[in-house]
Amino acid sequence: MGAPPPGLPARVVVVGAGTMGARIAACLARAGIAVCATARREETLRSAAAAIRAALAGPGADAGAAAGALPGAAAAAADRILLATDADAELAQADLVIETIREDHADKAAVLGHITARAGPDAIITTNTSSLDLAALAAAAREPGRFAGLHWFNPADLVSLVEVVPAPRTSAATIETLRGWMLGLGKTPVVLNAAVPGFVANRLQYALIREAYALVAAGVCTWADADLAVTGGLGPRWAAVGPFQSMDLAGLDVHLAVATALFPVLATDSEPPSLLADLVAAGRLGAKSGAGLLGDYPPQRREALAALRDSVLRSISGTITRKEASDGSA
């Protein structure tokens, strides 16, 4: 398979080959890394194989990409990925392990215990959790200094952001190694000084979503209008400069005046909206179930929306430079 580019781990095991794990594997393999993606069920691995090949095939690929011939570079990347239900031998050789199973503490703790019992003493072990307590998960790690959160965003091969999150006993060397590896992958790592529930990106995202729910519930706008306010304004602007630099450009005197007027009247609900709970109880789980907040999602609409999302993300990742390179802080 050859050596990976300098500054990257040579071997990675991705534990959990669902939606996130498959596209993390594709991202790593495209960078020249030997990857083992593992899952308990053969059915999951078959789905992962199709998702990986479609991701490597690039724009316009569909389910047929899972069976057809890939172009040269994509074929070489696919050859670097081993799909297996038993990854113990690969764990023993891994430089990095990324656990990315479902968000259940007991399941993750059990899997992390299995990993740490079989990984080499120098391997860095990470969890892709976005909501669970890292301190509690670290208890399953044999060497907590080499354990950390490594939070990717879906689709993992296209979203630049990765959060690097220390547990209470994570070493500074582990965090710096993970940061360097993410930079080597072309990612934009945000390194937290300490773990908080939701980390950084999800806290920002859910603050906005809470306000959007409140506006719709008050009859101020529709679901579709709330989405348009983001895709037509906030999203593109923040993709270019971010919220704080946006305020610097607007003027902090203006920012202070608006914040003074709005902060007291923003939503402060401490519970999710009842409408959301009602939809979930009714089995309307969004695109994956065929119905959600914005109506029905037949397969064609679901596939078109995913393709649009991926196309926009490819465009952004190809044209927006890293913030540290553009604001002079590097």
Number of C-alpha atoms within 10 A of each C-alpha: 10 9 12 16 13 9 13 23 22 18 23 27 30 28 26 23 31 20 18 22 29 31 25 26 30 28 23 24 25 22 15 21 25 25 28 25 30 27 21 13 11 13 10 18 21 14 15 27 22 18 24 28 27 24 25 26 22 16 12 11 14 16 11 11 19 21 11 11 12 18 11 10 12 20 15 16 25 22 13 20 23 16 22 18 17 13 19 16 10 22 25 18 18 25 20 25 26 25 25 25 21 13 13 11 16 10 12 20 17 12 18 26 17 15 24 22 16 17 23 16 15 13 22 25 29 26 25 24 23 20 15 18 16 23 16 13 23 27 15 20 21 17 17 20 20 24 31 30 30 26 23 24 18 15 20 22 25 23 17 22 18 22 24 26 28 26 23 16 14 19 15 12 11 19 25 13 15 25 21 16 18 22 16 16 20 15 22 19 22 18 18 15 11 11 19 14 12 16 20 16 16 13 13 11 11 12 14 14 14 18 16 21 20 18 17 15 14 10 8 11 14 16 14 11 14 18 16 13 12 14 12 12 11 15 15 13 14 14 13 16 17 14 14 12 13 16 15 13 11 11 11 13 11 12 15 12 10 11 11 11 10 10 9 9 8 13 15 11 11 7 7 10 13 9 12 15 12 11 15 13 10 9 13 19 15 17 20 12 13 16 16 17 14 12 11 15 17 13 13 8 13 16 14 11 14 12 16 12 13 21 15 12 16 17 11 17 16 10 9 12 12 16 15 10 9 11 10 7 7 8
